[in-house]
Amino acid sequence: MRPTLALLLTLLCAPLATQAQPTPKSDTVRDRLWVFAPPADGPRLYYESAGYRGGSRMTPVEGAFWLGVPNLLFITQDWNRPPAMWTEKSWKAKTTKEQYAISFEPLKRVQWAAVGSSGRGGLKEVPDIITLAKSYPNFTGIYLDDFVKDPVKQPDGRKVGKPAMTEAELKSMREQLGQVGRPMEVWTTIYSREFDPKNADYHDCEPPLVESLKHFDVLVFWTWKSEELKDLEKNLALLEAMKPKSCRIALGIYLWDYTGIDPAKKKADPTYKWGKPVPLDLMEHQCGLGLKWLKEGRVSDLVILGLAGIDQGIPSAPWMRDWIRKHGDERISR
């Protein structure tokens, strides 16, 4: 009986031991895909202004599932940021932030934005993120969106913004992340208009943006206007030249051009203001380069933005899903 019982216990415990092992290093394209996701219906006004009316009900996890993407960046704005956990603990079974974290459990990796859209949030968001990370092992880091905020035109004509978090705050955030008890990364948004002086919308940062880059593990490189995607190769080279060696680059892929104009729609719809889906030829261009750079090791990840448009009929969304189905299981030989 003893040998048989011992063998049975070994077999029963084997799956548990396997589950406790660290996640193996990603080795497919899909493993390196993320969806950049606000709460449901976050960017409603952008789509309304372009004639996609009625709002979106797609939640972050639904969007990830629909696209076939295993990783998520959860991004909030001032109007939909969940309350601080301490304000709800006395009366809710689970706080709003915990409810989001529970819905994220099926995902492989999750990052929660301490700095949300327009550079709002900051150090006050960090304690709750750390609390969640201690309970949810798929939390792998903190995201800082729109890190350069509030650009103001100077007397000499330059536009100059400021960092969403100071040097002291960035250091404090790193120190606090040590409480989680496992490695946690810090990712941030960086636009080509923030490091390419030849960009028509270039704006500087004081103190210089380059001084903050040492605090980040990954820079997510975004091209704000789809017409500028033609400059992707040039701009990646610029970013590679300025970033710290220890810092990786991820490529941000927009499904929606927030400031672009669709002339045909503007002519046909008197209520049309601005915004359009990224044209499919440019979707092909940015995703093709992203796949190439991912396999070459020039970028570490691809981040897809456009959650609300998924259930509002923009053509770039099903195109993106088909692209993921086609390339998601390709191996990355590194």
Secondary structure, 3 states (H helix, E strand, C coil): CHHHHHHHHHHHHHHHHHHCCCCCCCCECHHHEEEEECCCCCCHHHHHCCCCCCCCCCCHHHHHHHHCCCEEEECCCCCCCCCCHHHCCCCCCCCHHHHHHHHCCCCCEEEEEEECHHHCECHHHHHHHHHHHHHCCCEEEEEECCCEEEEEECCCCCEEEEECCCHHHHHHHHHHHHHHCCCCEEEEEEEHHHCCCCCCCCCEECCCHHHCHHHCCEEEEECCCHHHHHHHHHHHHHHHHHCCCCCEEEEEEECEECCCCCHHHHHHCCCCCCCEECCHHHHHHHHHHHHHHHHHCCCCEEEEECHHHHHCCCCHHHHHHHHHHHHCCCECCC
